[in-house]
Amino acid sequence: MPAEVKALEDEALTLPVSQRAVLAQHLLASLDDIDEQENERLWLDEAQRRYSAYKSGTLPARDAFAAIAEIREKI
């Protein structure tokens, strides 16, 4: 997380709950304004970040069948 974003997050967390809720609503609503091309780019960036983390060993992976079986047991 970039330092500027972390600083904003830290500052936002000092707000009262009601103000944080309003801020969260505004931030989430702003995501609806992203065009399809930007949305695609963001997903590709996230996929690359996760793949890099997996390849470096900082993000564990598990078998899809095992993960699905575990979820089925929970529901």
C-alpha contacts under 8 A as a table, 3 or more apart, distances in Angstrom:
res1	aa1	res2	aa2	distance
1	M	5	V	6.51
1	M	6	K	6.41
2	P	5	V	5.38
2	P	6	K	6.31
3	A	6	K	5.03
3	A	7	A	6.08
4	E	7	A	5.11
4	E	8	L	6.25
5	V	8	L	5.06
5	V	9	E	6.09
6	K	9	E	4.99
6	K	10	D	6.08
7	A	10	D	5.10
7	A	11	E	6.18
8	L	11	E	5.09
8	L	12	A	6.00
9	E	12	A	5.03
9	E	13	L	6.14
10	D	13	L	5.26
10	D	14	T	6.83
11	E	14	T	5.43
11	E	15	L	7.26
12	A	15	L	5.47
12	A	20	R	6.63
13	L	16	P	7.91
13	L	20	R	7.17
15	L	19	Q	6.06
15	L	20	R	5.94
16	P	19	Q	5.45
16	P	20	R	6.27
17	V	20	R	5.02
17	V	21	A	6.11
18	S	21	A	5.10
18	S	22	V	6.42
19	Q	22	V	5.11
19	Q	23	L	6.16
20	R	23	L	5.01
20	R	24	A	6.00
21	A	24	A	5.05
21	A	25	Q	6.18
22	V	25	Q	5.11
22	V	26	H	6.28
23	L	26	H	5.14
23	L	27	L	6.16
24	A	27	L	5.10
24	A	28	L	6.04
25	Q	28	L	5.18
25	Q	29	A	6.00
26	H	29	A	5.09
26	H	30	S	6.16
27	L	30	S	5.14
27	L	31	L	6.79
28	L	31	L	5.36
28	L	32	D	7.30
29	A	32	D	5.47
29	A	33	D	7.50
30	S	33	D	5.52
30	S	34	I	7.57
31	L	34	I	5.59
34	I	38	E	6.06
34	I	39	N	6.20
35	D	38	E	5.43
35	D	39	N	6.19
36	E	39	N	5.00
36	E	40	E	6.12
37	Q	40	E	5.13
37	Q	41	R	6.27
38	E	41	R	5.02
38	E	42	L	6.18
39	N	42	L	5.15
39	N	43	W	6.32
40	E	43	W	5.20
40	E	44	L	6.19
41	R	44	L	5.07
41	R	45	D	6.12
42	L	45	D	5.07
42	L	46	E	6.21
43	W	46	E	5.05
43	W	47	A	6.08
44	L	47	A	5.03
44	L	48	Q	6.12
45	D	48	Q	5.15
45	D	49	R	6.14
46	E	49	R	4.99
46	E	50	R	6.17
47	A	50	R	5.19
47	A	51	Y	6.07
48	Q	51	Y	5.04
48	Q	52	S	6.01
49	R	52	S	5.21
49	R	53	A	6.18
50	R	53	A	5.05
50	R	54	Y	6.09
50	R	59	L	7.33
51	Y	54	Y	4.99
51	Y	55	K	6.10
52	S	55	K	5.08
52	S	56	S	6.11
53	A	56	S	5.16
53	A	57	G	6.19
53	A	58	T	5.17
53	A	59	L	5.16
54	Y	57	G	5.16
54	Y	58	T	5.98
54	Y	59	L	4.56
54	Y	60	P	6.22
54	Y	61	A	7.12
55	K	58	T	7.76
55	K	59	L	7.89
56	S	59	L	7.62
57	G	60	P	6.54
62	R	66	A	7.30
62	R	67	A	7.03
63	D	66	A	5.34
63	D	67	A	6.33
64	A	67	A	5.02
64	A	68	I	6.11
65	F	68	I	5.18
65	F	69	A	6.09
66	A	69	A	5.08
66	A	70	E	6.15
67	A	70	E	5.14
67	A	71	I	6.34
68	I	71	I	5.11
68	I	72	R	6.16
69	A	72	R	5.07
69	A	73	E	6.27
70	E	73	E	5.18
70	E	74	K	6.48
71	I	74	K	5.11
71	I	75	I	6.47
72	R	75	I	5.27
